[in-house]
Amino acid sequence: AVVKVRSLFFPRLLHVTLHDISSKGAAVVSNKKLVKKSKVCLYLLFKDGRRFEIDAVVVYSENSHKYGLKFYSYHDALADHLLQTQTDLTFS
């Protein structure tokens, strides 16, 4: 996964580790700092070649470089794709 941090002068691409995802948002881990309330775009590329570009805002940050992203809109196509490609379902 890659996050593009929007900026007027210098947009940045940051490689992140996807920790959790839903149709409403995602939790990512990054070695680089993301500023709360900043607008970003999350790029996802699946093994089957399917790609998603999702506009989001950083709504949560933690000292361990874990960040919460809230998508601007629901992504039904992403949710459907996640269900179709999920191989290890865990319910608690």
Secondary structure, DSSP 8 states (H G I E B T S, - for coil): -EEEE--SS--EEEE-EEEEE-SSEEEEE-SS---TT-EEEEEEE-TTS-EEEEEEEEEEE-TTSEEEEEESS--HHHHHHHHHH-------
